[in-house]
Amino acid sequence: QVQLVESGGGLVQAGGSLRLSCAASGPTNRAYTMAWFRQAPGKEREFVAAIRWSATNTYYVDSVKGRFTISRDNAKNTVYLQMNSLKPEDTGVYYCAADYAMQTVVDGTANYWGQGTQVTVSS
């Protein structure tokens, strides 16, 4: 059983930056695809970004392209989300997810999820 723990959320003004981290523990010696999702108040959870184990492929939702960067350090079993030029509409709880197949993760049906970290962007 893989456990995922997010950190790095907080309150930031519009235009600012935050870096989220997701640390994985448990049987992490497997080629998991990892991703970030977010859920704004009153809205459904949405895909934000994903990265393969090899880090050769990354995917983003259109609304964050050019502003957010997903990366990973497999030696540390950690995935990151660097968020720049933040907007109020980026506000929400950010969740980390992991599974083997990219499509499973992107579809939101990954087997492993963290508890989330709150990001609030003030205008």
TORPA-4810 file (N, C-alpha, C, O; in nm, 3 decimals):
<nodes>
NODE_1_0.084_-0.118_0.000_0.000_0.000_0.000_0.089_0.125_0.000_0.172_0.143_0.089_Q
NODE_2_0.070_0.208_-0.098_0.147_0.331_-0.110_0.075_0.442_-0.033_-0.046_0.459_-0.047_V
NODE_3_0.149_0.515_0.046_0.094_0.632_0.115_0.152_0.758_0.052_0.271_0.765_0.023_Q
NODE_4_0.067_0.856_0.032_0.106_0.983_-0.029_0.075_1.096_0.068_-0.036_1.104_0.122_L
NODE_5_0.172_1.184_0.089_0.153_1.297_0.180_0.193_1.425_0.108_0.308_1.443_0.068_V
NODE_6_0.096_1.515_0.093_0.120_1.643_0.028_0.163_1.748_0.130_0.128_1.741_0.248_E
NODE_7_0.239_1.846_0.082_0.278_1.961_0.165_0.307_2.079_0.074_0.319_2.064_-0.047_S
NODE_8_0.318_2.196_0.135_0.356_2.314_0.060_0.245_2.410_0.027_0.269_2.517_-0.029_G
NODE_9_0.122_2.374_0.063_0.012_2.466_0.036_0.017_2.587_0.127_0.097_2.594_0.220_G
NODE_10_-0.070_2.683_0.098_-0.075_2.803_0.180_-0.153_2.913_0.114_-0.224_2.891_0.015_G
NODE_11_-0.140_3.033_0.169_-0.207_3.152_0.119_-0.105_3.238_0.046_0.003_3.266_0.099_L
NODE_12_-0.139_3.278_-0.076_-0.048_3.359_-0.156_-0.130_3.460_-0.235_-0.245_3.434_-0.269_V
NODE_13_-0.070_3.573_-0.264_-0.138_3.673_-0.346_-0.131_3.635_-0.493_-0.042_3.562_-0.536_Q
NODE_14_-0.226_3.685_-0.568_-0.226_3.661_-0.712_-0.093_3.707_-0.772_-0.041_3.813_-0.737_A
NODE_15_-0.040_3.624_-0.863_0.089_3.653_-0.922_0.205_3.587_-0.850_0.317_3.584_-0.900_G
NODE_16_0.177_3.535_-0.732_0.282_3.471_-0.653_0.306_3.326_-0.693_0.249_3.276_-0.791_G
NODE_17_0.392_3.260_-0.615_0.431_3.123_-0.646_0.423_3.035_-0.521_0.438_3.082_-0.409_S
NODE_18_0.399_2.907_-0.545_0.406_2.805_-0.441_0.466_2.680_-0.502_0.454_2.656_-0.623_L
NODE_19_0.529_2.599_-0.419_0.580_2.470_-0.463_0.521_2.361_-0.374_0.548_2.356_-0.254_R
NODE_20_0.442_2.275_-0.434_0.384_2.163_-0.363_0.475_2.041_-0.373_0.543_2.020_-0.474_L
NODE_21_0.474_1.961_-0.268_0.549_1.836_-0.268_0.455_1.722_-0.231_0.359_1.740_-0.156_S
NODE_22_0.484_1.606_-0.285_0.408_1.485_-0.251_0.510_1.375_-0.227_0.578_1.329_-0.319_C
NODE_23_0.520_1.333_-0.102_0.614_1.228_-0.066_0.543_1.094_-0.059_0.437_1.081_0.003_A
NODE_24_0.601_0.995_-0.124_0.542_0.861_-0.128_0.620_0.768_-0.036_0.743_0.774_-0.028_A
NODE_25_0.548_0.683_0.032_0.611_0.581_0.116_0.540_0.449_0.093_0.432_0.444_0.034_S
NODE_26_0.601_0.341_0.140_0.547_0.209_0.114_0.623_0.146_0.000_0.741_0.176_-0.020_G
NODE_27_0.558_0.058_-0.076_0.626_-0.007_-0.189_0.645_0.089_-0.306_0.573_0.083_-0.406_P
NODE_28_0.742_0.177_-0.292_0.760_0.282_-0.393_0.859_0.243_-0.501_0.889_0.323_-0.589_T
NODE_29_0.910_0.120_-0.496_1.009_0.080_-0.597_0.941_0.029_-0.723_0.984_-0.068_-0.785_N
NODE_30_0.834_0.096_-0.759_0.761_0.057_-0.878_0.741_0.180_-0.964_0.745_0.293_-0.916_R
NODE_31_0.719_0.155_-1.093_0.715_0.264_-1.191_0.579_0.332_-1.193_0.504_0.320_-1.290_A
NODE_32_0.548_0.405_-1.086_0.419_0.472_-1.079_0.420_0.602_-1.159_0.517_0.678_-1.158_Y
NODE_33_0.311_0.624_-1.228_0.282_0.757_-1.280_0.222_0.836_-1.166_0.143_0.783_-1.087_T
NODE_34_0.258_0.962_-1.155_0.205_1.043_-1.047_0.143_1.170_-1.104_0.182_1.219_-1.211_M
NODE_35_0.047_1.223_-1.032_-0.028_1.336_-1.084_-0.077_1.425_-0.971_-0.079_1.386_-0.854_A
NODE_36_-0.115_1.545_-1.010_-0.180_1.640_-0.920_-0.320_1.668_-0.972_-0.343_1.685_-1.091_W
NODE_37_-0.412_1.672_-0.879_-0.549_1.714_-0.904_-0.582_1.828_-0.809_-0.509_1.852_-0.713_F
NODE_38_-0.690_1.897_-0.837_-0.736_2.001_-0.745_-0.887_2.003_-0.742_-0.954_1.962_-0.837_R
NODE_39_-0.939_2.051_-0.631_-1.083_2.064_-0.616_-1.113_2.198_-0.552_-1.075_2.225_-0.438_Q
NODE_40_-1.183_2.282_-0.628_-1.224_2.411_-0.579_-1.357_2.396_-0.503_-1.431_2.301_-0.527_A
NODE_41_-1.387_2.490_-0.414_-1.514_2.482_-0.340_-1.633_2.474_-0.433_-1.648_2.557_-0.523_P
NODE_42_-1.718_2.375_-0.412_-1.838_2.361_-0.492_-1.818_2.304_-0.630_-1.913_2.299_-0.709_G
NODE_43_-1.697_2.262_-0.661_-1.668_2.208_-0.793_-1.614_2.066_-0.782_-1.571_2.021_-0.676_K
NODE_44_-1.617_1.997_-0.896_-1.562_1.863_-0.900_-1.409_1.867_-0.903_-1.348_1.966_-0.945_E
NODE_45_-1.351_1.760_-0.860_-1.205_1.750_-0.866_-1.162_1.746_-1.013_-1.225_1.679_-1.094_R
NODE_46_-1.054_1.817_-1.046_-1.006_1.820_-1.184_-0.858_1.787_-1.191_-0.781_1.815_-1.100_E
NODE_47_-0.821_1.726_-1.304_-0.682_1.693_-1.332_-0.602_1.822_-1.354_-0.650_1.916_-1.417_F
NODE_48_-0.480_1.825_-1.300_-0.392_1.941_-1.318_-0.268_1.904_-1.400_-0.239_1.967_-1.502_V
NODE_49_-0.196_1.801_-1.355_-0.071_1.764_-1.423_-0.034_1.622_-1.388_-0.072_1.571_-1.283_A
NODE_50_0.043_1.557_-1.478_0.088_1.420_-1.453_0.228_1.402_-1.510_0.270_1.474_-1.601_A
NODE_51_0.298_1.303_-1.454_0.434_1.276_-1.498_0.460_1.125_-1.487_0.424_1.062_-1.388_I
NODE_52_0.522_1.071_-1.589_0.556_0.930_-1.589_0.675_0.903_-1.496_0.746_0.996_-1.456_R
NODE_53_0.695_0.777_-1.462_0.808_0.738_-1.377_0.940_0.788_-1.435_1.025_0.839_-1.362_W
NODE_54_0.956_0.774_-1.565_1.081_0.813_-1.631_1.093_0.963_-1.646_1.199_1.014_-1.683_S
NODE_55_0.984_1.035_-1.619_0.980_1.181_-1.634_0.998_1.226_-1.778_1.023_1.343_-1.804_A
NODE_56_0.985_1.134_-1.871_1.001_1.170_-2.012_0.876_1.235_-2.069_0.882_1.302_-2.172_T
NODE_57_0.763_1.215_-2.002_0.638_1.274_-2.051_0.566_1.343_-1.937_0.552_1.289_-1.827_N
NODE_58_0.522_1.463_-1.964_0.439_1.536_-1.869_0.315_1.587_-1.940_0.317_1.612_-2.060_T
NODE_59_0.209_1.601_-1.865_0.081_1.645_-1.920_0.019_1.748_-1.826_0.032_1.738_-1.704_Y
NODE_60_-0.048_1.846_-1.886_-0.108_1.953_-1.809_-0.247_1.985_-1.861_-0.275_1.969_-1.980_Y
NODE_61_-0.332_2.029_-1.772_-0.458_2.087_-1.815_-0.427_2.223_-1.878_-0.334_2.292_-1.836_V
NODE_62_-0.504_2.261_-1.978_-0.474_2.383_-2.054_-0.462_2.506_-1.965_-0.381_2.594_-1.992_D
NODE_63_-0.541_2.514_-1.860_-0.546_2.635_-1.779_-0.418_2.661_-1.700_-0.398_2.771_-1.649_S
NODE_64_-0.330_2.561_-1.688_-0.206_2.582_-1.611_-0.081_2.574_-1.698_0.030_2.595_-1.649_V
NODE_65_-0.097_2.545_-1.825_0.020_2.534_-1.914_0.096_2.666_-1.917_0.037_2.773_-1.931_K
NODE_66_0.228_2.656_-1.902_0.311_2.775_-1.902_0.327_2.838_-1.766_0.412_2.925_-1.747_G
NODE_67_0.246_2.795_-1.669_0.254_2.850_-1.533_0.298_2.746_-1.431_0.372_2.777_-1.338_R
NODE_68_0.253_2.622_-1.449_0.284_2.514_-1.355_0.383_2.418_-1.419_0.383_2.397_-1.541_F
NODE_69_0.468_2.360_-1.335_0.564_2.259_-1.380_0.563_2.141_-1.283_0.584_2.159_-1.163_T
NODE_70_0.540_2.022_-1.336_0.546_1.901_-1.254_0.682_1.836_-1.274_0.733_1.830_-1.386_I
NODE_71_0.739_1.786_-1.166_0.868_1.717_-1.174_0.872_1.610_-1.066_0.784_1.605_-0.979_S
NODE_72_0.972_1.526_-1.071_0.982_1.421_-0.969_1.128_1.388_-0.942_1.215_1.403_-1.028_R
NODE_73_1.151_1.343_-0.821_1.282_1.294_-0.779_1.260_1.151_-0.729_1.218_1.131_-0.615_D
NODE_74_1.288_1.054_-0.812_1.259_0.915_-0.776_1.347_0.866_-0.661_1.307_0.777_-0.587_N
NODE_75_1.464_0.924_-0.647_1.551_0.885_-0.535_1.489_0.925_-0.401_1.513_0.861_-0.299_A
NODE_76_1.410_1.030_-0.405_1.342_1.079_-0.283_1.196_1.038_-0.279_1.125_1.072_-0.184_K
NODE_77_1.151_0.965_-0.381_1.010_0.924_-0.388_0.916_1.043_-0.373_0.817_1.037_-0.301_N
NODE_78_0.949_1.150_-0.441_0.875_1.274_-0.426_0.843_1.335_-0.562_0.926_1.335_-0.653_T
NODE_79_0.722_1.386_-0.575_0.682_1.460_-0.693_0.651_1.603_-0.650_0.602_1.626_-0.539_V
NODE_80_0.679_1.696_-0.737_0.663_1.838_-0.707_0.569_1.904_-0.808_0.552_1.857_-0.921_Y
NODE_81_0.508_2.013_-0.764_0.432_2.097_-0.854_0.471_2.242_-0.826_0.432_2.301_-0.726_L
NODE_82_0.550_2.297_-0.917_0.588_2.438_-0.906_0.479_2.521_-0.972_0.450_2.504_-1.090_Q
NODE_83_0.420_2.610_-0.895_0.309_2.690_-0.944_0.349_2.836_-0.943_0.373_2.894_-0.837_M
NODE_84_0.356_2.896_-1.061_0.392_3.036_-1.076_0.274_3.115_-1.132_0.178_3.057_-1.184_N
NODE_85_0.282_3.245_-1.121_0.176_3.334_-1.173_0.039_3.286_-1.129_-0.053_3.274_-1.210_S
NODE_86_0.026_3.260_-1.001_-0.099_3.205_-0.949_-0.214_3.303_-0.964_-0.198_3.425_-0.954_L
NODE_87_-0.331_3.246_-0.987_-0.454_3.324_-1.005_-0.556_3.281_-0.899_-0.547_3.169_-0.848_K
NODE_88_-0.650_3.365_-0.867_-0.753_3.326_-0.769_-0.825_3.197_-0.809_-0.865_3.120_-0.722_P
NODE_89_-0.841_3.174_-0.937_-0.910_3.052_-0.982_-0.826_2.925_-0.962_-0.874_2.815_-0.987_E
NODE_90_-0.701_2.941_-0.918_-0.619_2.824_-0.883_-0.647_2.777_-0.740_-0.595_2.674_-0.698_D
NODE_91_-0.728_2.851_-0.668_-0.760_2.815_-0.530_-0.831_2.681_-0.523_-0.919_2.651_-0.604_T
NODE_92_-0.791_2.600_-0.425_-0.854_2.471_-0.405_-0.767_2.380_-0.321_-0.657_2.417_-0.280_G
NODE_93_-0.817_2.261_-0.297_-0.738_2.158_-0.231_-0.666_2.079_-0.340_-0.729_2.031_-0.434_V
NODE_94_-0.537_2.067_-0.326_-0.455_1.997_-0.425_-0.421_1.858_-0.373_-0.371_1.841_-0.261_Y
NODE_95_-0.449_1.759_-0.457_-0.428_1.620_-0.421_-0.322_1.556_-0.510_-0.311_1.587_-0.629_Y
NODE_96_-0.246_1.468_-0.452_-0.150_1.387_-0.524_-0.211_1.249_-0.549_-0.281_1.196_-0.463_C
NODE_97_-0.182_1.192_-0.666_-0.235_1.059_-0.699_-0.127_0.977_-0.767_-0.036_1.031_-0.830_A
NODE_98_-0.136_0.845_-0.752_-0.036_0.757_-0.813_-0.100_0.626_-0.857_-0.190_0.574_-0.792_A
NODE_99_-0.050_0.575_-0.969_-0.090_0.443_-1.017_0.004_0.406_-1.131_0.091_0.485_-1.168_D
NODE_100_-0.013_0.286_-1.186_0.077_0.242_-1.290_0.052_0.311_-1.423_0.144_0.364_-1.485_Y
NODE_101_-0.073_0.312_-1.468_-0.104_0.357_-1.603_-0.138_0.505_-1.606_-0.212_0.555_-1.521_A
NODE_102_-0.083_0.575_-1.703_-0.109_0.717_-1.718_-0.258_0.745_-1.734_-0.311_0.836_-1.670_M
NODE_103_-0.326_0.668_-1.818_-0.468_0.695_-1.843_-0.549_0.677_-1.715_-0.642_0.754_-1.690_Q
NODE_104_-0.515_0.577_-1.635_-0.586_0.556_-1.509_-0.571_0.676_-1.418_-0.666_0.719_-1.353_T
NODE_105_-0.451_0.728_-1.414_-0.425_0.843_-1.327_-0.498_0.966_-1.379_-0.566_1.034_-1.302_V
NODE_106_-0.485_0.995_-1.507_-0.546_1.114_-1.565_-0.698_1.109_-1.554_-0.763_1.212_-1.537_V
NODE_107_-0.754_0.991_-1.562_-0.899_0.975_-1.552_-0.951_0.997_-1.410_-1.072_1.006_-1.388_D
NODE_108_-0.859_1.006_-1.315_-0.901_1.026_-1.176_-0.936_0.898_-1.104_-0.999_0.903_-0.997_G
NODE_109_-0.898_0.785_-1.158_-0.933_0.656_-1.097_-0.810_0.586_-1.040_-0.809_0.463_-1.028_T
NODE_110_-0.708_0.662_-1.005_-0.587_0.605_-0.947_-0.619_0.536_-0.815_-0.715_0.573_-0.746_A
NODE_111_-0.539_0.437_-0.782_-0.562_0.363_-0.658_-0.513_0.436_-0.535_-0.562_0.414_-0.424_N
NODE_112_-0.415_0.524_-0.553_-0.353_0.587_-0.437_-0.369_0.738_-0.441_-0.341_0.803_-0.542_Y
NODE_113_-0.415_0.793_-0.329_-0.440_0.937_-0.318_-0.389_0.988_-0.184_-0.391_0.917_-0.084_W
NODE_114_-0.342_1.114_-0.184_-0.308_1.178_-0.060_-0.429_1.246_0.000_-0.539_1.240_-0.055_G
NODE_115_-0.408_1.311_0.113_-0.516_1.377_0.185_-0.541_1.519_0.136_-0.646_1.577_0.164_Q
NODE_116_-0.446_1.574_0.064_-0.465_1.707_0.006_-0.398_1.817_0.086_-0.374_1.804_0.206_G
NODE_117_-0.368_1.925_0.016_-0.313_2.045_0.080_-0.383_2.166_0.021_-0.405_2.173_-0.100_T
NODE_118_-0.419_2.260_0.107_-0.500_2.375_0.065_-0.411_2.482_0.003_-0.307_2.520_0.057_Q
NODE_119_-0.455_2.530_-0.112_-0.392_2.645_-0.178_-0.497_2.754_-0.191_-0.605_2.731_-0.246_V
NODE_120_-0.466_2.872_-0.140_-0.558_2.985_-0.150_-0.485_3.102_-0.213_-0.381_3.146_-0.164_T
NODE_121_-0.541_3.152_-0.323_-0.481_3.264_-0.393_-0.574_3.384_-0.379_-0.688_3.380_-0.424_V
NODE_122_-0.525_3.488_-0.317_-0.607_3.608_-0.295_-0.587_3.707_-0.408_-0.479_3.717_-0.466_S
NODE_123_-0.693_3.780_-0.436_-0.685_3.878_-0.547_-0.637_4.013_-0.497_-0.624_4.106_-0.577_S
</nodes>
